[in-house]
Amino acid sequence: MMARLRPGVSPLQAQQALAGTFGQIVQQALGTINPRVWKPLLDFTPVRGIAGYDREYREPVRILMGLVAWCC
């Protein structure tokens, strides 16, 4: 999942605010888990662009953009 932090909100603040909801979603998806074996982890990592975009996605995105421009 990707999200953007609001201005003035630190990754630690967001992690603390979302920890309970994240734990509930993990439990719904996986059932009861043993925290000694597997502990749900919510972490934030800064992202800059999409890795491999130039190689893999450039041409399909250009075609899609051309189709959208042609249709509108």
Contacts in CASP RR format, 6 or more apart in sequence:
PFRMAT RR
TARGET T0000
AUTHOR 0000-0000-0000
METHOD contacts of the structure
MODEL  1
MMARLRPGVSPLQAQQALAGTFGQIVQQALGTINPRVWKPLLDFTPVRGI
AGYDREYREPVRILMGLVAWCC
2 47 0 8 1.000
3 14 0 8 1.000
5 11 0 8 1.000
5 14 0 8 1.000
5 44 0 8 1.000
11 44 0 8 1.000
14 44 0 8 1.000
15 42 0 8 1.000
15 43 0 8 1.000
15 44 0 8 1.000
18 42 0 8 1.000
19 42 0 8 1.000
22 40 0 8 1.000
22 42 0 8 1.000
23 40 0 8 1.000
26 33 0 8 1.000
26 40 0 8 1.000
27 33 0 8 1.000
33 40 0 8 1.000
50 57 0 8 1.000
END
